[in-house]
Amino acid sequence: MGRLSTHVLDTSRGRPGAGMAFALYRVEGEARVKLAEGVTNEDGRAPKPLLEGEAFRPGRYMLVFRVAAYFRALGVALPDPPFLDEVTLCFGMAEDGHYHVPLLVSPFGYTTYRGS
């Protein structure tokens, strides 16, 4: 059975990205349909799977993370406008399985990968 999860690592502090807002969208042609939103917990993880069971479907998705708001809440001085405001990860899920899409982020860069 399919499942999608995420977590955030704040690489500038070497800690989980606790308190970062995010939203998940399914991409249907030119339209985006919001499926979930939330805030990461103290471990930097979404508090529950973003998709699982019958809600899980192969297709194209977007995860949007509110990076600048997170760093500002920590008291990090960011330029105006910030280099990274929102980070949008566009990805596809082609088959049933466990997809873990983490975000490793600092105020000036990010990376992601398909985790396990």
Number of C-alpha atoms within 10 A of each C-alpha: 9 17 18 18 19 21 20 24 20 21 16 12 10 11 13 19 27 19 22 25 19 20 17 21 18 21 17 11 7 5 9 14 12 14 13 14 16 16 18 21 18 14 15 21 21 22 15 13 15 19 18 16 11 9 10 16 17 13 13 16 20 19 22 17 23 18 24 23 19 20 19 13 11 10 9 12 12 16 10 7 8 15 13 18 18 17 19 15 16 13 16 13 16 10 11 12 15 17 20 18 18 21 22 18 21 19 21 11 12 15 11 13 12 11 11 10
